[in-house]
Amino acid sequence: MISSLGQRLGLDRAALAHGLRLALAAWLAYAIASLLHVGNAYWAAMPIWVVSQSAKGLMIERGVFRIGGTLLGAAAGFGILWLGLTPYASLAVLGLWVAANASLVHLLRGVHGYGALMSGMTAAVVVLPSILHPDHAATVAMARVECTLIGVVVVTLVTGFWTPSASRRDFYARVRRLAHDAIALALSFPVDEADAREGAILQEMADLQANASLVAAGSIEGYRRLHHVDALIVAALALMAAGRTLSMRLNRKGLPPGVLDEADARNLAARLLATSPEDRQDRKAQLAGIGRADASVLDALDRVVLADRAFDAEPGRADARSFRRKATYLAPHRDGRIALETGLFTGAATFGAGALGYASGWSMGELAALGICIFSMVLGSLPDPKAIAPVMLRGVVLGVAAALLYRLTIQPSIATVPQLVLSVAPFMLVGGLARASRKTAGPALDANMCFMLASQAVLPAVTDRVVIFNEAAALLLSVSVVTSGFMLLPPAGERRALRAARAIGADIMRILQGSDTAAALRRPVLRLSLHIEKSAHLGTRPGWSLLAALNLGEAVGRLRRRLAEPKGDRASRRVLEEALADLKAMLERPGATADRLESHARTLADPEAAEILLDAANALRASRLLLANAGGGSSLSPSS
């Protein structure tokens, strides 16, 4: 019976134990802060719900960045108040600070952005209440810092022992399998299944790269290997692109694009990866045996083998480039457009809500403004805020409802601190179990946070029902405004995929103009492959090949290099120059441009030059819908 009840609640034995530990940690942190008479002691329980993570290293780093971000935000809040500006000017400076930190969340890798998130929130916690009550600024800030320290220490001690270390071994095994898959695809590229096969591998690449820093959290060795994860992914991407180009060439000549089935290709991939980086001749002989000893494929394979050998180095032997400037930024971090949009929206919302609250004279105006700042920063930091906004709304409503129940029925009878501490224990128990349940974990996070914030579980208790309902209304108003705004946005995946497509088009045009190289295309291609799954009708459809976009950039680069060489007769050079000029219309008319390139190729006596144009034409056709959107399409429509 208990097992059946646990299944209905989404709690197995491990989840039940985790929920009990979360509840204990939250209650213990609140109890310590209350017994030490720390101001706003309920803040101490709030870090428990967000710092606790599935992996020990991630939990430790999240705790460190929460403390660091809180200290920095408190210092920034004091700095804004120290300037002695008018209330509106102070709110404007706060808006800029919040905007900067909200943007940084999308520019920093992995858990590092959490520090920026806390920095923006904490500055708002200091500044907004102090607009009307400047004498309380120091007390509020110190209480915030003290509660954060208590919460982080308690959650680490209570849950850290049971929190497993990140399974880096499994993650690295996925990376190695990716290298095998990339080689197998390159050696037996099936033209009729190209889009589906490449789409699945590109999704895996994007997911691995996006999660690499999270898996590395808390481990020096993990961070040392970040560079190698990036390097192996980039090398595999180049190999897949080279394999696609070769298959298209063989197909044009009426030859079979691949002589291996998938199982044989995987076996050969394992043998090739087992070779030494110096055994180029051995790899060349094996490729020649299946008719794929193409120079570009061999060069790309050499890079994969070299990257794989470095990636698989003994512990302590990986280089430390990840501690310096990152060698390669791919996806999904460093999304400049999203960072700018999030910063502008969050900063403007914070300033606008604070200014409106101050001007209205509503006693709860600062609480509403604080809610708008926090909710907009949290949602803005997520990959798909539109999808999470309804979950947040439900959680906040439940948390505020529970807080009203507590304040109206239980809190008025509380007279001592021990009674106060015991009075919240049942709510924390339910909150911990709800947070651990796979069915309610999402809304439970916001419900637990807002219960603590709205309960105002301190002594002496506020019993004025007008004040209680005003505070509840302020939180509900702020979350309704923020979530409604995000729910009105287009799907985040589609917006980001569209921007990534346009970035690809812009990069190809830069290659065309001679101001960039084909290697620059890898970053937006992987970013697009990460977000394109949000629009399920794309990704595997003909005309949306991401590898073809890479090959188009490479073909354009080869064409420019060929024109820079002194060899070739005048007539051929004129044809190539005309082809280069025609390519300027590739984003507006990809199909017509491909026809023109094929027409030019038929007039060339030089087979090498003709092959470049045919490679570009094939790549244009295979990526025509992507390029149509890159040229200004307003939506990711398959009919673009």
C-alpha positions in Angstrom: 0.0 0.0 0.0 2.8 2.4 0.9 4.6 1.5 -2.3 1.4 2.1 -4.3 0.9 5.5 -2.6 4.5 6.4 -3.3 4.1 5.6 -7.0 1.0 7.8 -7.2 2.8 10.7 -5.6 5.9 10.2 -7.8 8.1 9.2 -4.9 10.2 6.0 -4.8 12.3 5.2 -1.8 15.3 7.3 -2.9 13.1 10.3 -3.7 11.3 9.9 -0.3 14.6 10.0 1.5 15.8 13.0 -0.5 12.6 14.8 0.2 12.9 14.2 4.0 16.5 15.5 3.9 15.4 18.6 2.1 12.7 19.3 4.6 15.1 18.7 7.5 17.7 21.0 6.0 15.2 23.8 5.3 13.7 23.5 8.8 17.1 23.3 10.4 18.4 26.4 8.6 15.3 28.3 9.5 15.6 27.2 13.1 19.2 28.3 13.4 18.5 31.7 11.9 15.5 32.2 14.2 17.2 31.1 17.4 20.1 33.4 16.5 17.6 36.2 16.0 18.8 36.9 12.4 16.4 39.3 10.7 14.0 37.8 8.2 15.1 34.3 9.3 12.8 32.7 6.7 15.4 33.6 4.1 17.7 31.0 5.5 15.4 28.2 4.3 15.2 29.5 0.8 18.7 28.5 -0.5 17.9 24.9 0.5 15.4 24.4 -2.4 17.8 25.7 -5.1 21.3 24.8 -3.9 20.5 21.1 -3.5 21.4 19.4 -6.7 21.7 15.9 -8.2 25.5 15.9 -8.2 27.8 16.9 -5.3 30.2 19.1 -7.3 27.3 21.0 -8.8 25.8 21.5 -5.4 29.1 22.8 -4.0 29.7 25.2 -6.9 26.1 26.4 -6.7 26.5 27.2 -3.0 29.8 29.0 -3.6 28.3 31.1 -6.4 25.2 31.8 -4.3 27.4 33.2 -1.5 29.6 35.1 -3.9 26.7 36.5 -5.8 25.0 37.5 -2.6 28.0 39.3 -1.3 28.6 41.1 -4.6 24.9 42.1 -4.9 24.8 43.4 -1.3 27.9 45.5 -2.0 26.4 46.8 -5.2 23.1 47.6 -3.3 25.0 49.5 -0.6 27.0 51.3 -3.3 23.8 52.5 -5.0 22.5 53.8 -1.7 25.8 55.4 -0.9 25.6 57.5 -4.0 22.9 59.5 -2.4 20.8 59.8 -5.6 17.1 60.6 -5.8 14.8 57.6 -5.5 14.2 57.5 -9.3 17.8 57.8 -10.1 18.7 55.0 -7.6 16.0 52.8 -9.2 17.5 53.6 -12.6 21.0 52.5 -11.4 19.5 49.4 -9.9 17.8 48.6 -13.2 21.2 48.9 -15.0 22.8 46.6 -12.4 20.0 44.0 -12.7 20.1 44.2 -16.5 23.9 43.6 -16.6 23.6 40.6 -14.3 20.6 39.2 -16.1 22.6 39.4 -19.4 25.6 37.7 -17.8 23.5 34.7 -17.0 23.5 34.0 -20.8 27.1 34.8 -21.3 28.7 32.7 -18.6 29.2 29.0 -18.9 27.4 26.4 -16.8 26.7 27.2 -13.1 28.8 30.4 -13.2 25.8 32.4 -14.3 24.1 31.6 -11.0 26.4 34.0 -9.2 25.2 36.8 -11.6 21.6 35.8 -10.9 22.1 36.2 -7.2 24.0 39.4 -7.6 21.1 41.1 -9.4 18.5 39.8 -7.0 20.4 40.7 -3.8 21.0 44.3 -5.0 17.3 44.6 -5.5 16.6 43.1 -2.0 18.8 45.9 -0.6 17.8 48.8 -2.7 14.0 48.4 -3.1 13.0 48.3 0.5 15.4 51.0 1.3 13.8 53.5 -1.0 11.2 54.1 1.7 13.1 52.9 4.7 16.8 53.9 4.2 17.6 53.3 7.9 16.9 49.6 7.4 19.3 49.0 4.5 22.2 47.7 6.5 20.1 45.4 8.5 18.3 44.0 5.5 21.6 43.4 3.6 23.3 41.8 6.6 20.3 39.5 7.2 20.3 38.5 3.6 24.0 37.5 3.7 23.8 35.8 7.1 20.7 33.7 6.0 22.4 32.7 2.7 25.5 31.5 4.6 23.4 29.5 7.1 21.3 28.0 4.3 24.2 27.0 2.1 26.2 25.5 5.0 23.2 23.5 6.3 22.1 22.1 2.9 25.7 21.0 2.3 26.0 19.3 5.6 22.6 17.7 5.6 22.3 16.5 2.0 26.0 16.5 0.8 26.8 13.1 2.2 24.0 11.5 0.3 24.5 13.5 -2.9 26.4 11.4 -5.5 29.3 12.8 -7.4 28.7 13.6 -11.1 28.9 10.5 -13.3 31.7 12.0 -15.4 32.7 8.5 -16.5 29.3 7.9 -18.1 29.4 11.4 -19.7 32.8 10.8 -21.1 31.6 7.5 -22.5 28.9 9.4 -24.3 31.5 11.7 -25.8 33.5 8.7 -27.0 30.4 7.2 -28.5 29.7 10.4 -30.3 33.2 10.2 -31.9 32.4 6.7 -33.1 29.0 7.8 -34.5 30.6 10.7 -36.4 33.2 8.5 -38.0 30.6 5.8 -38.8 28.4 8.4 -40.5 31.3 10.0 -42.4 32.4 6.5 -43.7 28.9 5.4 -44.9 27.0 8.6 -45.4 23.5 7.5 -46.6 22.3 10.3 -49.0 18.7 9.3 -48.6 18.9 9.3 -44.8 21.4 12.1 -44.4 19.1 14.7 -42.7 17.8 12.3 -40.1 21.2 10.7 -39.2 23.0 14.0 -39.0 20.2 15.6 -37.0 20.4 13.0 -34.3 24.2 13.3 -34.0 24.1 17.1 -34.0 21.5 17.0 -31.2 23.8 14.8 -29.1 26.7 17.1 -29.8 24.8 20.1 -28.7 23.5 18.4 -25.6 26.9 17.1 -24.6 28.6 20.5 -25.1 25.8 22.3 -23.2 26.2 19.9 -20.2 29.9 19.5 -20.1 30.6 22.3 -17.6 27.7 21.1 -15.3 29.3 17.6 -15.2 32.7 19.2 -14.6 31.4 21.3 -11.6 33.4 20.7 -8.5 36.2 18.8 -10.2 39.6 20.3 -11.2 40.1 17.3 -13.5 36.7 17.9 -15.0 37.4 21.5 -15.8 40.8 20.5 -17.3 38.9 18.2 -19.7 36.4 20.8 -20.9 38.7 21.9 -23.7 39.0 18.4 -24.9 35.3 17.8 -25.0 35.0 21.0 -27.1 37.9 20.0 -29.3 36.5 16.5 -30.0 33.1 17.8 -30.8 34.4 20.3 -33.3 36.7 17.7 -34.9 33.8 15.3 -35.2 31.6 18.0 -36.7 34.2 18.7 -39.4 34.6 15.0 -40.2 30.8 14.6 -40.7 30.7 17.6 -43.0 33.7 16.2 -45.0 31.9 12.9 -45.2 28.7 14.5 -46.5 30.6 16.4 -49.2 32.4 13.2 -50.4 29.1 11.3 -50.5 27.5 14.1 -52.6 30.4 13.9 -55.0 30.2 10.1 -55.4 26.5 10.4 -55.9 27.0 13.0 -58.7 29.3 10.5 -60.4 26.8 7.7 -60.1 29.0 5.8 -57.6 27.6 4.3 -54.4 28.1 6.9 -51.6 29.0 4.2 -49.1 30.0 0.5 -49.3 29.5 -0.2 -45.5 26.4 -0.8 -43.6 26.1 0.9 -40.2 27.4 -2.0 -38.1 30.5 -2.4 -40.3 31.0 1.3 -40.2 31.0 1.3 -36.4 33.5 -1.5 -36.3 35.8 0.4 -38.7 35.3 3.5 -36.6 36.5 1.7 -33.5 39.6 0.5 -35.3 40.4 3.9 -36.7 40.1 5.5 -33.3 42.4 2.9 -31.8 45.2 4.0 -34.2 47.9 6.3 -33.0 47.7 9.9 -34.1 50.9 9.4 -36.0 49.6 6.4 -38.0 48.2 8.5 -40.8 49.2 6.0 -43.4 47.4 3.2 -41.7 44.2 5.2 -41.6 44.7 6.2 -45.2 45.0 2.6 -46.2 41.8 1.6 -44.3 39.9 4.5 -46.0 41.3 3.5 -49.4 39.9 0.0 -48.8 36.4 1.3 -48.8 36.9 3.9 -51.5 36.8 6.9 -49.2 40.5 8.0 -49.0 39.6 11.6 -49.7 42.1 14.2 -48.5 39.5 16.3 -46.6 38.0 13.2 -44.9 41.5 11.9 -44.0 42.5 15.3 -42.6 39.4 15.6 -40.5 39.8 12.0 -39.3 43.3 12.8 -38.2 42.0 15.7 -36.0 39.3 13.4 -34.5 41.9 10.8 -33.6 44.2 13.4 -32.1 41.4 15.0 -30.1 40.2 11.6 -28.9 43.7 10.7 -27.7 44.0 14.0 -25.8 40.5 13.6 -24.4 41.3 10.1 -23.2 44.5 11.1 -21.4 45.3 9.7 -18.0 44.0 11.7 -15.0 46.1 14.7 -14.4 47.5 14.7 -18.0 44.7 16.8 -19.5 45.7 20.4 -20.3 44.4 23.3 -18.3 43.2 25.5 -21.1 39.7 25.5 -19.6 41.1 27.6 -16.8 42.2 30.3 -19.2 40.3 31.8 -22.1 38.1 29.1 -23.5 39.4 27.8 -26.8 36.0 27.2 -28.4 32.6 28.5 -27.4 29.8 26.6 -29.0 26.2 26.5 -27.5 24.0 27.4 -25.8 25.9 29.9 -23.6 27.1 33.2 -25.0 23.9 33.9 -26.8 24.4 37.6 -27.2 20.9 38.4 -28.6 19.1 36.5 -25.8 21.4 38.1 -23.2 20.6 41.6 -24.5 16.9 40.9 -24.6 16.8 39.4 -21.2 18.9 42.3 -19.7 16.7 45.0 -21.3 13.5 43.3 -20.2 14.5 42.6 -16.7 16.2 45.9 -16.1 13.3 47.9 -17.5 10.8 45.8 -15.5 12.7 46.4 -12.2 13.0 50.1 -12.8 9.4 50.5 -14.0 7.9 48.4 -11.1 10.1 50.2 -8.5 9.2 53.6 -9.8 5.5 52.8 -10.0 5.5 51.4 -6.5 7.3 54.5 -5.2 5.0 56.9 -7.0 1.8 55.1 -6.0 2.6 55.2 -2.3 1.2 51.6 -2.0 2.8 50.1 1.1 3.4 46.9 -0.7 4.8 48.5 -3.8 8.4 47.6 -3.0 7.4 43.9 -2.4 5.6 43.9 -5.8 8.6 45.5 -7.4 11.0 42.9 -5.8 8.8 40.1 -7.0 8.8 41.4 -10.6 12.6 41.7 -10.4 13.1 38.2 -9.0 10.5 36.4 -11.2 11.7 38.1 -14.4 15.4 37.3 -13.6 14.6 33.7 -12.9 12.4 33.2 -15.9 14.8 35.1 -18.1 17.7 32.9 -17.1 15.9 29.7 -18.4 16.3 28.2 -21.9 12.5 28.2 -22.5 10.8 30.7 -20.2 7.5 30.5 -22.1 7.2 26.8 -21.1 8.2 27.3 -17.5 6.0 30.5 -16.9 2.8 28.5 -16.2 4.6 26.2 -13.9 6.0 29.2 -11.9 2.6 30.8 -11.8 1.0 27.6 -10.3 3.8 27.2 -7.8 3.7 30.8 -6.6 -0.1 30.7 -6.2 0.2 27.5 -4.2 2.9 28.9 -2.0 1.0 32.1 -1.3 -2.2 30.2 -0.6 -0.3 28.0 1.9 1.3 31.1 3.5 -2.2 32.7 3.9 -3.4 29.6 5.6 -0.5 29.7 7.9 -0.7 33.4 8.7 -4.5 33.4 9.3 -4.9 30.2 11.3 -1.6 29.3 12.9 0.7 32.3 13.3 -1.6 34.4 15.5 -1.3 31.8 18.3 2.5 31.7 18.2 4.2 33.4 21.1 7.8 32.0 21.3 10.6 31.2 18.9 10.5 27.5 19.6 6.8 27.5 18.8 7.5 29.5 15.7 10.1 27.0 14.5 7.8 24.0 15.1 4.9 25.7 13.5 6.5 25.7 10.0 7.8 22.1 10.2 4.7 20.5 8.6 4.7 22.9 5.7 8.4 22.2 5.1 7.8 18.5 5.3 5.1 18.7 2.6 7.4 21.1 0.6 10.4 18.7 0.8 8.4 15.7 -0.4 6.7 17.8 -3.2 10.2 19.0 -4.3 11.5 15.5 -4.5 8.5 14.1 -6.4 9.0 13.7 -10.1 5.3 14.9 -10.6 5.5 18.1 -8.6 9.2 19.1 -8.5 8.7 22.1 -10.8 5.9 24.0 -9.1 7.1 22.9 -5.7 10.3 24.9 -6.0 8.4 28.2 -6.5 5.8 27.1 -3.9 8.4 26.5 -1.3 10.2 29.7 -2.0 7.1 31.8 -2.0 5.7 30.2 1.1 8.8 31.2 3.1 8.7 34.7 1.6 4.9 35.3 2.0 4.6 33.6 5.4 6.7 36.2 7.1 7.4 33.6 9.8 9.0 36.0 12.4 8.1 37.4 15.7 6.3 39.5 16.5 3.8 38.3 14.0 1.8 40.6 11.8 -1.9 39.9 12.5 -3.5 42.8 10.5 -5.4 41.0 7.8 -5.2 44.1 5.5 -1.4 43.9 5.6 -1.5 40.1 5.2 -3.7 40.2 2.1 -1.8 43.2 0.7 1.5 41.3 0.9 -0.1 38.3 -0.8 -1.6 40.5 -3.5 1.7 42.1 -4.2 3.4 38.7 -4.8 0.5 37.4 -6.9 0.3 40.6 -8.9 4.1 40.5 -9.7 4.1 36.9 -10.7 1.0 37.4 -12.9 2.5 40.3 -14.7 5.9 38.6 -15.3 4.5 35.2 -16.3 1.9 36.7 -18.6 4.6 38.7 -20.4 6.7 35.6 -21.0 3.7 33.5 -22.1 2.9 36.0 -24.8 6.3 35.6 -26.3 6.8 33.2 -29.3 8.4 29.9 -28.4 11.9 30.4 -27.3 13.3 27.5 -29.3 11.8 28.9 -32.5 13.1 32.4 -31.8 16.6 31.1 -31.0 16.7 28.7 -33.9 15.7 31.6 -36.3 18.4 33.8 -34.9 20.9 30.9 -35.2 19.9 30.4 -38.8 20.4 34.1 -39.5 23.8 33.9 -37.8 24.7 31.1 -40.1 23.7 33.1 -43.1 25.6 36.1 -41.9 28.7 34.0 -41.4 28.5 32.5 -44.9 28.2 36.0 -46.3 31.3 37.1 -44.4 33.2 34.1 -45.9 31.9 35.2 -49.3 33.3 38.7 -48.7 36.6 37.2 -47.5 36.4 38.5 -43.9 36.0 35.1 -42.1 36.7 31.4 -42.4 34.5 28.4 -42.6 35.5 27.3 -39.1 33.5 30.2 -37.7 30.3 28.4 -38.8 30.6 25.7 -36.3 29.4 27.7 -33.3 26.0 28.9 -34.7 25.4 25.5 -36.4 25.7 23.7 -33.0 23.6 26.4 -31.4 20.9 25.9 -34.0 21.1 22.1 -33.6 20.4 22.6 -29.9 17.3 24.7 -30.4 15.9 23.3 -33.6 14.3 20.4 -31.7 11.8 22.9 -30.2 10.2 23.0 -33.6 9.5 19.3 -34.2 8.7 19.7 -37.9 12.2 20.9 -38.7 15.6 19.3 -38.2 15.1 16.2 -40.3 13.2 17.8 -43.2 14.9 18.1 -46.6 16.4 21.5 -47.1 17.4 22.0 -43.4 20.8 20.2 -43.4 23.1 21.9 -41.0 26.1 20.0 -42.3 25.3 21.3 -45.7 25.5 24.8 -44.3 29.0 24.0 -43.1 29.9 22.6 -46.4 28.6 25.7 -48.2 30.8 27.9 -46.1 33.8 25.6 -46.9 33.0 25.6 -50.6 32.7 29.4 -50.7 36.1 29.6 -48.9 37.7 27.2 -51.4 36.3 29.3 -54.3 37.8 32.4 -52.9 41.2 30.7 -52.3 41.1 29.4 -55.9 40.5 32.8 -57.3 43.4 34.1 -55.2 45.8 31.6 -56.9 47.6 32.8 -60.1 46.9 29.6 -62.0 44.0 29.1 -64.4 43.1 30.5 -67.7 41.3 33.8 -68.1 38.0 32.3 -69.2 37.9 30.0 -66.2 38.6 32.8 -63.8 35.9 34.9 -65.3 33.4 32.0 -64.8 34.5 31.6 -61.2 34.2 35.4 -60.6 30.7 35.3 -62.0 29.8 32.3 -59.7 31.2 34.3 -56.7 29.0 37.2 -57.7 26.0 34.9 -58.1 26.5 33.6 -54.6 25.7 37.0 -53.1 22.0 36.1 -53.8 22.2 32.8 -52.1 20.1 33.9 -49.1 17.3 35.4 -51.2 17.2 32.8 -54.0 19.1 29.6 -52.9 17.5 27.4 -55.5 18.1 29.7 -58.4 21.7 30.3 -57.2 22.3 26.6 -57.1 21.0 26.4 -60.7 23.4 29.1 -61.8 26.4 27.4 -60.1 25.6 24.2 -61.9 25.4 26.0 -65.2 28.8 27.7 -64.6 30.3 24.3 -63.7 29.2 22.8 -67.0 31.2 25.5 -68.9 34.4 24.8 -67.0 37.1 22.6 -68.5 38.9 22.5 -65.1 37.4 19.6 -63.2 38.7 20.8 -59.8 37.1 24.2 -60.2 33.9 22.6 -61.5 33.8 20.4 -58.5 33.9 23.4 -56.1 30.9 24.9 -57.8 29.0 21.6 -57.8 29.8 21.1 -54.1 28.4 24.6 -53.4 25.3 23.9 -55.5 24.6 20.7 -53.6 25.1 22.3 -50.3 22.8 25.2 -51.3 20.0 22.7 -52.2 20.4 20.7 -49.0 20.3 23.8 -46.8 17.9 25.9 -48.9 15.1 26.3 -46.2 17.7 27.2 -43.6 19.2 29.8 -45.9 15.7 31.2 -46.8 15.1 31.9 -43.1 18.6 33.2 -42.7 17.8 35.7 -45.5 15.0 37.3 -43.6 12.3 34.7 -43.1 10.0 35.6 -40.1 9.4 32.1 -38.9 11.0 28.6 -39.1 8.5 27.3 -41.7 9.2 24.3 -43.8 7.7 26.2 -46.8 10.1 29.1 -46.5 
